[in-house]
Amino acid sequence: MKPETKSFTSQKLSPEYSAAHADYPATPPSGGDFHQAFPLEDGSGNVAVVIGDIAGHGPEQAAQAVLMRELLADCLAAGLSPAGTLAAVNALVEPDPHFEGFGTVFVGTLAQGTGRLTYASGGHEPALIAPAEGRDADAVRELDGTGPPVGAFPPEMARFEQHEANLPPGGTLLLYTDGVSDARPPENRRDWLGLPRLKSLLARFAPLPPRRLVSRLLGRVSAFCRGKFHDDVAVLAIRRRLPRRINELRRSKLRGIARFTQACPAATGSK
């Protein structure tokens, strides 16, 4: 059973990048997870991505999630680096008596024309990169964390590093919150979905368009936990477009496979 999602949206970020997302709050109508993907208005053609998870549930955490998302997006839009963005927001929220919580956060920028991902991750779940054809979970790359949760430590104790990775043409960057990786069936609360299963699902659905990828992946996670998520869930998938000629060849290949399976149902085990 797939949960009723609060939102399920796809968007074109630039000629090279597109995105799809879904989120499902544990305590509707709003939760502590947040995400955003948007083009940077500096003429570079680069895009920014943000995802995070405020500790706890309820209206206060939902309000904190909105505030932190806006602060992170404003810093990236103003030209701060991903690591500089986490440091700046941490310096704002940690001493604020009205912001008692903290959040795990991933922020990054994707360069137009190269697929270079520059990112910083403050205690967040490992981002995943899958190649265009997918299928092999061993080909899915995990991105390391680069610092502590945002708002958890004073500025003088919080150090945020910055790393780089490459999103190949046709590849998918998958960002998600721990409501996905920590999903577990009600009859066995110790059997978490975990990264190995999540990587296998991403590899399997990587050839699909981003919206279908997110839908199918969330559907499988929901089936695993019998539709009973115990935490907020958010998924954000970013796709780098294949060059036009390669994309045309890929579509032609897929059409050929479809024609073959229709003409030879025995090849698929159909009767």
Contacts in CASP RR format, 6 or more apart in sequence:
PFRMAT RR
TARGET T0000
AUTHOR 0000-0000-0000
METHOD contacts of the structure
MODEL  1
MKPETKSFTSQKLSPEYSAAHADYPATPPSGGDFHQAFPLEDGSGNVAVV
IGDIAGHGPEQAAQAVLMRELLADCLAAGLSPAGTLAAVNALVEPDPHFE
GFGTVFVGTLAQGTGRLTYASGGHEPALIAPAEGRDADAVRELDGTGPPV
GAFPPEMARFEQHEANLPPGGTLLLYTDGVSDARPPENRRDWLGLPRLKS
LLARFAPLPPRRLVSRLLGRVSAFCRGKFHDDVAVLAIRRRLPRRINELR
RSKLRGIARFTQACPAATGSK
1 222 0 8 1.000
1 223 0 8 1.000
1 226 0 8 1.000
1 227 0 8 1.000
2 218 0 8 1.000
2 219 0 8 1.000
2 222 0 8 1.000
2 223 0 8 1.000
2 227 0 8 1.000
3 24 0 8 1.000
3 218 0 8 1.000
3 222 0 8 1.000
3 227 0 8 1.000
3 229 0 8 1.000
3 233 0 8 1.000
4 24 0 8 1.000
5 22 0 8 1.000
5 23 0 8 1.000
5 24 0 8 1.000
5 218 0 8 1.000
6 23 0 8 1.000
6 24 0 8 1.000
6 25 0 8 1.000
6 28 0 8 1.000
6 29 0 8 1.000
6 30 0 8 1.000
7 21 0 8 1.000
7 22 0 8 1.000
7 23 0 8 1.000
8 20 0 8 1.000
8 21 0 8 1.000
8 22 0 8 1.000
8 211 0 8 1.000
8 214 0 8 1.000
8 215 0 8 1.000
9 20 0 8 1.000
9 21 0 8 1.000
9 22 0 8 1.000
10 18 0 8 1.000
10 19 0 8 1.000
10 20 0 8 1.000
10 21 0 8 1.000
10 209 0 8 1.000
10 210 0 8 1.000
10 211 0 8 1.000
11 18 0 8 1.000
11 19 0 8 1.000
11 20 0 8 1.000
11 37 0 8 1.000
12 18 0 8 1.000
13 19 0 8 1.000
13 37 0 8 1.000
13 38 0 8 1.000
13 39 0 8 1.000
13 47 0 8 1.000
13 238 0 8 1.000
14 39 0 8 1.000
14 45 0 8 1.000
14 46 0 8 1.000
14 47 0 8 1.000
14 112 0 8 1.000
15 241 0 8 1.000
16 112 0 8 1.000
16 113 0 8 1.000
16 115 0 8 1.000
16 240 0 8 1.000
16 241 0 8 1.000
17 47 0 8 1.000
17 110 0 8 1.000
17 238 0 8 1.000
17 239 0 8 1.000
17 240 0 8 1.000
17 241 0 8 1.000
18 210 0 8 1.000
18 238 0 8 1.000
18 239 0 8 1.000
18 241 0 8 1.000
19 37 0 8 1.000
19 49 0 8 1.000
19 210 0 8 1.000
19 236 0 8 1.000
19 237 0 8 1.000
19 238 0 8 1.000
19 239 0 8 1.000
20 209 0 8 1.000
20 210 0 8 1.000
20 211 0 8 1.000
20 213 0 8 1.000
20 214 0 8 1.000
20 236 0 8 1.000
20 237 0 8 1.000
20 239 0 8 1.000
21 35 0 8 1.000
21 37 0 8 1.000
21 214 0 8 1.000
21 234 0 8 1.000
21 235 0 8 1.000
21 236 0 8 1.000
21 237 0 8 1.000
22 214 0 8 1.000
22 215 0 8 1.000
22 218 0 8 1.000
22 233 0 8 1.000
22 234 0 8 1.000
22 235 0 8 1.000
23 33 0 8 1.000
23 35 0 8 1.000
23 232 0 8 1.000
23 233 0 8 1.000
23 234 0 8 1.000
23 235 0 8 1.000
24 218 0 8 1.000
24 229 0 8 1.000
24 232 0 8 1.000
24 233 0 8 1.000
24 234 0 8 1.000
25 31 0 8 1.000
25 32 0 8 1.000
25 33 0 8 1.000
25 62 0 8 1.000
25 232 0 8 1.000
25 233 0 8 1.000
26 57 0 8 1.000
26 229 0 8 1.000
26 230 0 8 1.000
26 231 0 8 1.000
26 232 0 8 1.000
26 233 0 8 1.000
27 57 0 8 1.000
27 58 0 8 1.000
27 232 0 8 1.000
30 58 0 8 1.000
30 59 0 8 1.000
30 62 0 8 1.000
30 65 0 8 1.000
31 57 0 8 1.000
31 58 0 8 1.000
31 61 0 8 1.000
31 62 0 8 1.000
31 65 0 8 1.000
31 232 0 8 1.000
32 53 0 8 1.000
32 54 0 8 1.000
32 56 0 8 1.000
32 57 0 8 1.000
32 58 0 8 1.000
32 61 0 8 1.000
32 62 0 8 1.000
32 64 0 8 1.000
32 65 0 8 1.000
32 232 0 8 1.000
33 51 0 8 1.000
33 52 0 8 1.000
33 53 0 8 1.000
33 54 0 8 1.000
33 65 0 8 1.000
33 177 0 8 1.000
33 232 0 8 1.000
33 233 0 8 1.000
33 234 0 8 1.000
34 50 0 8 1.000
34 51 0 8 1.000
34 52 0 8 1.000
34 53 0 8 1.000
34 54 0 8 1.000
34 65 0 8 1.000
34 66 0 8 1.000
34 68 0 8 1.000
34 69 0 8 1.000
34 234 0 8 1.000
35 49 0 8 1.000
35 50 0 8 1.000
35 51 0 8 1.000
35 52 0 8 1.000
35 69 0 8 1.000
35 175 0 8 1.000
35 234 0 8 1.000
35 236 0 8 1.000
36 48 0 8 1.000
36 49 0 8 1.000
36 50 0 8 1.000
36 51 0 8 1.000
36 69 0 8 1.000
36 72 0 8 1.000
36 73 0 8 1.000
37 47 0 8 1.000
37 48 0 8 1.000
37 49 0 8 1.000
37 50 0 8 1.000
37 236 0 8 1.000
37 238 0 8 1.000
38 47 0 8 1.000
38 48 0 8 1.000
38 73 0 8 1.000
38 77 0 8 1.000
39 45 0 8 1.000
39 46 0 8 1.000
39 47 0 8 1.000
39 48 0 8 1.000
40 46 0 8 1.000
40 47 0 8 1.000
40 48 0 8 1.000
40 76 0 8 1.000
40 77 0 8 1.000
40 79 0 8 1.000
40 109 0 8 1.000
41 77 0 8 1.000
42 79 0 8 1.000
44 111 0 8 1.000
44 112 0 8 1.000
45 112 0 8 1.000
46 109 0 8 1.000
46 110 0 8 1.000
46 111 0 8 1.000
46 112 0 8 1.000
47 109 0 8 1.000
47 110 0 8 1.000
47 112 0 8 1.000
47 238 0 8 1.000
48 73 0 8 1.000
48 76 0 8 1.000
48 77 0 8 1.000
48 107 0 8 1.000
48 108 0 8 1.000
48 109 0 8 1.000
48 110 0 8 1.000
49 106 0 8 1.000
49 107 0 8 1.000
49 108 0 8 1.000
49 109 0 8 1.000
49 110 0 8 1.000
49 173 0 8 1.000
49 175 0 8 1.000
49 236 0 8 1.000
49 238 0 8 1.000
50 69 0 8 1.000
50 72 0 8 1.000
50 73 0 8 1.000
50 76 0 8 1.000
50 105 0 8 1.000
50 106 0 8 1.000
50 107 0 8 1.000
50 108 0 8 1.000
51 105 0 8 1.000
51 106 0 8 1.000
51 124 0 8 1.000
51 175 0 8 1.000
51 176 0 8 1.000
51 177 0 8 1.000
51 234 0 8 1.000
51 236 0 8 1.000
52 65 0 8 1.000
52 68 0 8 1.000
52 69 0 8 1.000
52 103 0 8 1.000
52 104 0 8 1.000
52 105 0 8 1.000
52 106 0 8 1.000
52 124 0 8 1.000
52 177 0 8 1.000
52 234 0 8 1.000
53 103 0 8 1.000
53 104 0 8 1.000
53 105 0 8 1.000
53 124 0 8 1.000
53 177 0 8 1.000
53 178 0 8 1.000
53 232 0 8 1.000
53 234 0 8 1.000
54 61 0 8 1.000
54 62 0 8 1.000
54 64 0 8 1.000
54 65 0 8 1.000
54 68 0 8 1.000
54 101 0 8 1.000
54 102 0 8 1.000
54 103 0 8 1.000
55 61 0 8 1.000
55 101 0 8 1.000
55 102 0 8 1.000
55 103 0 8 1.000
55 149 0 8 1.000
57 231 0 8 1.000
57 232 0 8 1.000
61 101 0 8 1.000
64 99 0 8 1.000
64 101 0 8 1.000
67 93 0 8 1.000
67 99 0 8 1.000
68 89 0 8 1.000
68 93 0 8 1.000
68 103 0 8 1.000
68 105 0 8 1.000
68 150 0 8 1.000
71 88 0 8 1.000
71 89 0 8 1.000
71 92 0 8 1.000
71 93 0 8 1.000
72 85 0 8 1.000
72 86 0 8 1.000
72 89 0 8 1.000
72 105 0 8 1.000
72 107 0 8 1.000
75 84 0 8 1.000
75 85 0 8 1.000
75 88 0 8 1.000
75 89 0 8 1.000
76 82 0 8 1.000
76 85 0 8 1.000
76 107 0 8 1.000
76 108 0 8 1.000
76 109 0 8 1.000
80 88 0 8 1.000
81 118 0 8 1.000
81 120 0 8 1.000
81 162 0 8 1.000
82 107 0 8 1.000
82 108 0 8 1.000
82 109 0 8 1.000
82 118 0 8 1.000
82 119 0 8 1.000
82 120 0 8 1.000
82 162 0 8 1.000
83 120 0 8 1.000
83 146 0 8 1.000
83 160 0 8 1.000
83 161 0 8 1.000
83 162 0 8 1.000
84 120 0 8 1.000
84 160 0 8 1.000
84 162 0 8 1.000
85 107 0 8 1.000
85 120 0 8 1.000
86 105 0 8 1.000
86 107 0 8 1.000
86 120 0 8 1.000
86 122 0 8 1.000
86 147 0 8 1.000
86 150 0 8 1.000
86 160 0 8 1.000
87 155 0 8 1.000
87 158 0 8 1.000
87 160 0 8 1.000
89 105 0 8 1.000
89 150 0 8 1.000
89 151 0 8 1.000
90 150 0 8 1.000
90 151 0 8 1.000
90 153 0 8 1.000
90 155 0 8 1.000
90 158 0 8 1.000
90 160 0 8 1.000
91 155 0 8 1.000
93 99 0 8 1.000
93 102 0 8 1.000
93 150 0 8 1.000
93 151 0 8 1.000
94 102 0 8 1.000
94 151 0 8 1.000
94 152 0 8 1.000
94 153 0 8 1.000
94 154 0 8 1.000
94 155 0 8 1.000
94 158 0 8 1.000
95 154 0 8 1.000
99 151 0 8 1.000
101 151 0 8 1.000
102 149 0 8 1.000
102 150 0 8 1.000
102 151 0 8 1.000
102 152 0 8 1.000
103 149 0 8 1.000
103 150 0 8 1.000
103 151 0 8 1.000
103 152 0 8 1.000
104 122 0 8 1.000
104 123 0 8 1.000
104 124 0 8 1.000
104 125 0 8 1.000
104 149 0 8 1.000
104 150 0 8 1.000
104 177 0 8 1.000
104 178 0 8 1.000
105 121 0 8 1.000
105 122 0 8 1.000
105 123 0 8 1.000
105 124 0 8 1.000
105 149 0 8 1.000
105 150 0 8 1.000
106 119 0 8 1.000
106 120 0 8 1.000
106 121 0 8 1.000
106 122 0 8 1.000
106 124 0 8 1.000
106 125 0 8 1.000
106 127 0 8 1.000
106 175 0 8 1.000
107 119 0 8 1.000
107 120 0 8 1.000
108 117 0 8 1.000
108 118 0 8 1.000
108 119 0 8 1.000
108 120 0 8 1.000
109 117 0 8 1.000
109 118 0 8 1.000
109 119 0 8 1.000
110 116 0 8 1.000
110 117 0 8 1.000
110 167 0 8 1.000
110 173 0 8 1.000
110 238 0 8 1.000
110 240 0 8 1.000
111 117 0 8 1.000
111 118 0 8 1.000
114 166 0 8 1.000
115 166 0 8 1.000
115 167 0 8 1.000
115 168 0 8 1.000
115 240 0 8 1.000
116 164 0 8 1.000
116 165 0 8 1.000
116 166 0 8 1.000
116 167 0 8 1.000
117 129 0 8 1.000
117 164 0 8 1.000
117 165 0 8 1.000
117 166 0 8 1.000
117 167 0 8 1.000
117 173 0 8 1.000
118 162 0 8 1.000
118 163 0 8 1.000
118 164 0 8 1.000
119 127 0 8 1.000
119 143 0 8 1.000
119 146 0 8 1.000
119 162 0 8 1.000
119 163 0 8 1.000
119 164 0 8 1.000
119 165 0 8 1.000
120 146 0 8 1.000
120 147 0 8 1.000
120 160 0 8 1.000
120 161 0 8 1.000
120 162 0 8 1.000
120 163 0 8 1.000
121 127 0 8 1.000
121 143 0 8 1.000
121 144 0 8 1.000
121 145 0 8 1.000
121 146 0 8 1.000
121 147 0 8 1.000
122 145 0 8 1.000
122 146 0 8 1.000
122 147 0 8 1.000
122 148 0 8 1.000
122 149 0 8 1.000
122 150 0 8 1.000
122 160 0 8 1.000
123 145 0 8 1.000
123 147 0 8 1.000
123 148 0 8 1.000
123 149 0 8 1.000
124 145 0 8 1.000
124 177 0 8 1.000
125 176 0 8 1.000
125 177 0 8 1.000
125 178 0 8 1.000
125 180 0 8 1.000
125 181 0 8 1.000
126 142 0 8 1.000
126 143 0 8 1.000
126 144 0 8 1.000
126 145 0 8 1.000
126 195 0 8 1.000
127 142 0 8 1.000
127 143 0 8 1.000
127 173 0 8 1.000
127 174 0 8 1.000
127 175 0 8 1.000
128 140 0 8 1.000
128 141 0 8 1.000
128 142 0 8 1.000
128 143 0 8 1.000
128 173 0 8 1.000
128 174 0 8 1.000
128 198 0 8 1.000
128 199 0 8 1.000
128 202 0 8 1.000
129 140 0 8 1.000
129 141 0 8 1.000
129 143 0 8 1.000
129 165 0 8 1.000
129 166 0 8 1.000
129 167 0 8 1.000
129 168 0 8 1.000
129 171 0 8 1.000
129 172 0 8 1.000
129 173 0 8 1.000
129 174 0 8 1.000
130 139 0 8 1.000
130 140 0 8 1.000
130 141 0 8 1.000
130 171 0 8 1.000
130 172 0 8 1.000
130 174 0 8 1.000
130 202 0 8 1.000
130 203 0 8 1.000
130 206 0 8 1.000
131 139 0 8 1.000
131 168 0 8 1.000
131 170 0 8 1.000
131 171 0 8 1.000
131 206 0 8 1.000
132 168 0 8 1.000
132 169 0 8 1.000
132 170 0 8 1.000
132 171 0 8 1.000
132 206 0 8 1.000
132 207 0 8 1.000
132 242 0 8 1.000
132 250 0 8 1.000
133 206 0 8 1.000
133 207 0 8 1.000
134 140 0 8 1.000
134 202 0 8 1.000
134 203 0 8 1.000
134 204 0 8 1.000
134 206 0 8 1.000
134 207 0 8 1.000
135 203 0 8 1.000
135 204 0 8 1.000
135 206 0 8 1.000
135 207 0 8 1.000
136 203 0 8 1.000
137 196 0 8 1.000
137 199 0 8 1.000
137 200 0 8 1.000
137 202 0 8 1.000
137 203 0 8 1.000
139 203 0 8 1.000
140 199 0 8 1.000
140 202 0 8 1.000
140 203 0 8 1.000
141 165 0 8 1.000
142 195 0 8 1.000
142 199 0 8 1.000
143 163 0 8 1.000
143 165 0 8 1.000
144 163 0 8 1.000
145 163 0 8 1.000
146 160 0 8 1.000
146 161 0 8 1.000
146 162 0 8 1.000
146 163 0 8 1.000
147 158 0 8 1.000
147 159 0 8 1.000
147 160 0 8 1.000
147 161 0 8 1.000
148 158 0 8 1.000
148 159 0 8 1.000
148 160 0 8 1.000
150 158 0 8 1.000
151 158 0 8 1.000
152 158 0 8 1.000
167 173 0 8 1.000
167 238 0 8 1.000
167 240 0 8 1.000
168 240 0 8 1.000
169 240 0 8 1.000
169 241 0 8 1.000
169 242 0 8 1.000
169 243 0 8 1.000
169 246 0 8 1.000
170 239 0 8 1.000
170 240 0 8 1.000
170 241 0 8 1.000
170 242 0 8 1.000
171 206 0 8 1.000
171 239 0 8 1.000
171 240 0 8 1.000
172 202 0 8 1.000
172 206 0 8 1.000
172 210 0 8 1.000
172 213 0 8 1.000
172 237 0 8 1.000
172 238 0 8 1.000
172 239 0 8 1.000
172 240 0 8 1.000
173 237 0 8 1.000
173 238 0 8 1.000
173 239 0 8 1.000
173 240 0 8 1.000
174 202 0 8 1.000
174 217 0 8 1.000
174 235 0 8 1.000
174 236 0 8 1.000
174 237 0 8 1.000
175 235 0 8 1.000
175 236 0 8 1.000
175 237 0 8 1.000
175 238 0 8 1.000
176 198 0 8 1.000
176 233 0 8 1.000
176 234 0 8 1.000
176 235 0 8 1.000
176 236 0 8 1.000
177 231 0 8 1.000
177 232 0 8 1.000
177 233 0 8 1.000
177 234 0 8 1.000
177 235 0 8 1.000
178 231 0 8 1.000
179 229 0 8 1.000
179 230 0 8 1.000
179 231 0 8 1.000
179 232 0 8 1.000
179 233 0 8 1.000
180 193 0 8 1.000
180 198 0 8 1.000
180 218 0 8 1.000
180 221 0 8 1.000
180 233 0 8 1.000
180 234 0 8 1.000
180 235 0 8 1.000
181 192 0 8 1.000
181 193 0 8 1.000
181 194 0 8 1.000
181 195 0 8 1.000
181 198 0 8 1.000
182 192 0 8 1.000
182 193 0 8 1.000
182 194 0 8 1.000
182 230 0 8 1.000
182 231 0 8 1.000
183 192 0 8 1.000
183 193 0 8 1.000
183 221 0 8 1.000
183 222 0 8 1.000
183 224 0 8 1.000
183 225 0 8 1.000
183 229 0 8 1.000
183 230 0 8 1.000
183 233 0 8 1.000
184 190 0 8 1.000
184 191 0 8 1.000
184 192 0 8 1.000
184 193 0 8 1.000
184 224 0 8 1.000
184 225 0 8 1.000
184 230 0 8 1.000
185 191 0 8 1.000
185 224 0 8 1.000
185 225 0 8 1.000
185 226 0 8 1.000
185 228 0 8 1.000
186 225 0 8 1.000
186 226 0 8 1.000
186 228 0 8 1.000
187 226 0 8 1.000
193 221 0 8 1.000
193 224 0 8 1.000
193 225 0 8 1.000
197 224 0 8 1.000
198 221 0 8 1.000
201 217 0 8 1.000
201 220 0 8 1.000
201 221 0 8 1.000
202 213 0 8 1.000
202 217 0 8 1.000
205 212 0 8 1.000
205 213 0 8 1.000
205 216 0 8 1.000
205 217 0 8 1.000
206 213 0 8 1.000
208 216 0 8 1.000
209 239 0 8 1.000
210 237 0 8 1.000
210 238 0 8 1.000
210 239 0 8 1.000
213 237 0 8 1.000
214 235 0 8 1.000
214 237 0 8 1.000
217 235 0 8 1.000
218 233 0 8 1.000
218 235 0 8 1.000
221 233 0 8 1.000
222 229 0 8 1.000
241 247 0 8 1.000
242 250 0 8 1.000
260 267 0 8 1.000
261 267 0 8 1.000
261 268 0 8 1.000
265 271 0 8 1.000
END
